[in-house]
Amino acid sequence: MNFLNQSIITRLGTAMFAISLMALISMISSVIVAESTQGDAAGINLAGSLRMMSYRIVAETQQHESIGTTETRSKVQTSLDEFEQRIKSPKLANVIPTDSDHNQRQFYESLIMEWQDELAPALTVAIQAGPQGNAEYLKRVEEFVPKIDHLVQLLEESTESKIKLLSLIQGISLFMTILIIFIAMYDIKSNVIEPLAQLLDAAKQAGQGKLDARVYYQSDDELGLLGTTFNHMAEEISKTYTDLENRVQKKTAQLRYTNESLQLLYEATRRFNRDEDICRRLMPVMKKLEEVIPVGPVRVTLCEPNQRSSYRTLTTQSLERPTDCANQACNDCLVSRQDNKEHDTLSIPIQTREAYFGEFEVEFGPESPPSNEQIRLLTTLVENLGTVLSLELKAEKEQQMSLMEERAVIARELHDSLAQSLSYLKMQVSRLQILRNKAASEEQIDDVTNELKEGLNNAYRQLRELLTTFRLTLDQPGLKPALEATIKEFSERLNIDIGLKYGLRHQSLSPNEEVHVLQLVREALANVVKHSEASDVSVRVMQPNGEVEVSIEDNGIGLPDDKDLTNHYGLVIMRDRASTLNGNLSVQNRSEGGVQVLMRFQPKQR
């Protein structure tokens, strides 16, 4: 039983097992008794019906004796057969014990023998004799009926004994269950509730800082072990409590410094990225640095990128306003007097891999040099400043490169379109002068004049297209916004909605390629406005398998079959653009009506 004293769980499990066992025994006994009483009611009813059958047989026999007809005789015989069938019925035989020494079995068998050997033959003789039958059977029946009643009584007593046995078993099970529950509750109160109350009270006292609280419950079970452990823990905590306060103070100071450092870095990053004078960005950060780290003054010397010549110096402690100060109302850097004590200087270069921007210097007293953490904070701050200056320098260079590239695109476009048209007009003017000097006919002069007019119109149209194109591309960078603006413009001119399907990858075209694609789309849409009479127009710019595909389709009247389009001015320009992009251009009628302008080219790798 030692294992029961060492474990509360084992004791409670044993109690639960005993309760479950009592319940199981009660249920099994109920099932067994219920099974044993199955059919008892039917057997009792059947045995009771034998008495009524006896009286009915007597009545029918007497009726036969008085009348003596075949019908009455048959009726009596039927009742006899039914009586014999009921007395030998399996329902009655099954409720009587099968043991031959049992009194119920012996009485039942003697009853059957008396019926078969004495009463049934006497009744049969009475039936056969008719009205002169022997009245001996009446006496035998009167003696037989009490025996049937005795059989019914035996069956009822047997059933009642089974029910009493079931009640006894359930009563014993209930008593044992209550006893086990009482024992378990007493054990829980003595060995669980009271020790837990002690533990809870000791825990509350410990939570209130009273580390002298102890648990006095002694046992070999879990709560006893828990109490011993709690006492040991309280002793260890009381030993380390004093040291813990010092460690918490140190950690609090470190957290405070870390928080201030993070706030400084956040404020520095936020101010460094502002678009304002460098002094207004740096000075608040430098002043905050003097509060976080015991250093000062702080000085920043800025140089031209990759040059050692400085162009500006900022300091947190200056007796006079700097000559290059942009805000005369600002006094952040001015002090009334300077500290003349001896200081050491820590200088950190402001630089990145790409450029050198100057020096970040902090002064500190020899007796309080900055720690490694403070030096890391300074280094991080300077690295952020260098990164911001590097990004600004890179953005400035990219802006210059973008401006130069846009100018190159404009110059190339003017050379490829408008300059050629002006050269053509210059040649026509020279031709006109030659014809006038030769006194040519008015018809020849009119032809040259008409060509000059057409050339001027084309040059003017190209100039307007170039102005529209560069206004779109410069106002909103990228090809898609320019295409959307062009679609909107020509939709208003055609008074229909032009569909646009755009599927180019990001930055897949150079600015020059974007201008050529946009000009080709505008030239094709201008032809639609002038010639097609279309009610449905769509533009598709896709990039399947890396090749750019530009398609303009309409459902207009299409190209005439008998007109030579080789020297068509707009078509020549579109072919020149396709050739410039090293691509292919096809202009042909669609089978369902209208025209398709299709250009394919391979963009240059960017």
Buried (B, 14 or more C-beta within 10 A) or exposed (E): EEEEBBBBEBBBEBBEEBBEBBEEBBEEBBEBBEEBBEBBEBBBEBBBBBBEBBEBBBEBBBBBBEEBEEEBBEBBBEBBEBBBEBBEBEEBBEBBEEEEEBEBBEBBEEBBEBBEEBBBEBBBEBBEEBEEBEEEBBEBBEEBBEBBEEBBEBBBEBBEEBEEBBEEBBEBBEEBBEEBBEEBEEBBEEBBEEBBEBBEEBBEBBEEEEBEBEBEBEBEBBBBEBBBEBBEEBEEEEEEEEEEEEEEEEEEEEEEBEEBBEEBBEEBBEBBEEEEBBBBBBBBBBBBBBEBBEBBBBBBBBBEBEEEEEEBBBBBBBEEEBEEBEEEEBEBBBEEEEEEEEBBEBEBEBBBEEBBBBBBBBBBBEEEEBEEEBBEBBEBBBBBBBBBBBEBBEEEEEEEEEEEEBEEBBEBBBEBBBEBBBEBBEEBEEBBEEBEEEEBEEEEBEBBEEBBEBBBEBBEBBBEBBEBBBEBBEEEEBBBEBBBBBBEBBBEEBEBEBEBEBEBEEEBBBBBBBBBBBBBBBBBBBBBEEBBBBEBBBBBBEBEEEEBBBBBBBBBBBBEEEEEEEEBBBBEBBBBBBEBBEBEBEBEBEEEEBBBBBBBBEBEEE
